[in-house]
């Protein structure tokens, strides 16, 4: 899982082969924080046999 706070980070993850798959919300001492979730798509294809 990777957390990114800038659009440039999302672009870099996409270019590296990651695909955004959703958002997780984590409770912290200061409230709830959204985390964008990514998976390495090529790795998933290899493991699933797609």
Rosetta blueprint (number, residue, H / E / L):
1 X L
2 X L
3 X L
4 X L
5 X L
6 X L
7 X H
8 X H
9 X H
10 X H
11 X H
12 X H
13 X H
14 X H
15 X H
16 X L
17 X L
18 X E
19 X E
20 X E
21 X E
22 X E
23 X E
24 X E
25 X E
26 X E
27 X E
28 X E
29 X L
30 X L
31 X E
32 X E
33 X E
34 X E
35 X E
36 X E
37 X E
38 X E
39 X E
40 X E
41 X H
42 X H
43 X H
44 X H
45 X H
46 X H
47 X H
48 X H
49 X L
50 X L
